[in-house]
Amino acid sequence: MELTGKQKRTLRAKGNTLKPLLKIGKEGISDNTISALCELFEKRELIKVEITRNCPVTTADAAKVLEQKCDAQLVSIIGRKLLLFKIDQNEPK
């Protein structure tokens, strides 16, 4: 399901006050990083990720990889910070 512009705008507003829960550093994106992010998505739907300056992966490339591996959707990229969203499958509709 693709997010609409209005949904992205609402999520960006909510994500504005969030602190980064995951930092990707000089090791880049490893299996541990991906598993940590997937575990975070079990607890939250909206997660802010920070890419440090010494990371070998660009912010755009990191966003693509994390989107694919964790089945999440990119809400926004601001500088070196990503905002990712994944619908909670356990939540009743």
C-alpha positions in Angstrom: 0.0 0.0 0.0 1.5 3.3 -1.1 1.1 6.3 1.3 -0.8 9.3 0.0 0.5 12.8 0.2 -1.8 13.6 3.1 -0.7 10.5 5.1 2.9 11.4 4.5 2.3 14.9 5.7 0.7 13.7 8.9 3.5 11.1 9.6 6.1 13.8 8.9 4.5 16.0 11.5 4.4 13.2 14.1 8.0 12.2 13.2 9.2 15.8 13.7 9.4 15.4 17.5 10.9 11.8 17.4 14.5 11.2 18.4 16.5 8.8 16.1 16.0 5.3 17.5 18.7 3.7 15.2 22.0 5.1 14.1 23.9 3.7 11.1 27.6 4.3 11.4 31.0 3.3 9.9 29.9 -0.3 9.6 27.2 0.6 7.2 24.1 -1.5 6.9 24.7 -5.0 8.3 22.4 -7.9 9.1 22.4 -6.7 12.7 21.2 -3.3 11.7 18.4 -4.8 9.7 17.3 -7.1 12.4 17.4 -4.3 15.0 15.2 -2.2 12.7 12.8 -5.0 12.2 12.6 -5.5 16.0 11.9 -1.8 16.4 9.0 -2.1 13.9 7.4 -4.7 16.2 7.1 -2.1 18.9 6.5 1.1 16.8 5.1 2.0 13.4 7.1 5.2 12.9 10.9 5.1 13.3 13.5 7.8 12.7 16.9 6.6 11.6 20.1 8.6 11.5 22.9 8.1 9.1 26.2 9.3 10.5 28.8 11.2 8.5 31.3 8.4 8.4 28.8 5.8 7.0 30.0 4.4 3.7 26.4 4.3 2.3 24.6 7.4 1.1 21.3 8.4 2.7 19.3 7.6 -0.4 20.9 4.1 -0.8 20.3 3.4 2.9 16.6 4.3 2.5 16.2 2.0 -0.4 17.9 -1.0 1.3 16.0 -0.5 4.6 12.7 -0.1 2.8 13.2 -3.4 0.9 14.6 -5.5 3.8 12.1 -4.5 6.4 9.1 -4.1 4.1 8.7 -0.5 5.3 7.8 2.8 3.5 9.9 5.9 3.3 8.1 8.9 4.6 10.8 11.5 4.3 14.6 12.1 4.1 15.8 15.3 5.7 19.5 15.7 5.7 21.0 12.5 7.1 17.8 11.4 8.8 15.2 9.0 7.5 11.6 8.6 8.6 10.3 5.1 8.0 6.8 3.7 8.5 5.4 0.2 8.6 1.8 -0.8 9.4 1.5 -2.8 12.5 0.1 -6.2 11.4 -0.9 -7.2 14.9 -3.2 -4.3 15.5 -6.8 -5.2 15.0 -8.6 -3.1 12.3 
